Amino acid sequence: MERYFITLKFMKKSDLTSTRLKLGSIIENKKNQLNLTEEEICQAANITKNTLKRIEKGRFSPGTDLLLLVFDTLNIKLKIDSEIVN
């Protein structure tokens, strides 16, 4: 099982862009690994092809609900580790 790690801390705008690109790459790689078509993913996640392509290319920042739907469709596990900083 592959593991993907993205660290989210106090981020600048450029860091957010980088994170969107990483998430998109993870989604695109997993889609290819599972040999799923865009149509299959879009139908399962109830999104358009355009939305999926924009997510994969980092040009769209999906909300939590949408991101979780896509992750569930691709069987990508999300782990959130929080650290309180005083």
Secondary structure, DSSP 8 states (H G I E B T S, - for coil): --------SS--HHHHHHHHHHHHHHHHHHHHHTT--HHHHHHHHT--HHHHHHHHTT-----HHHHHHHHHHTT-----------
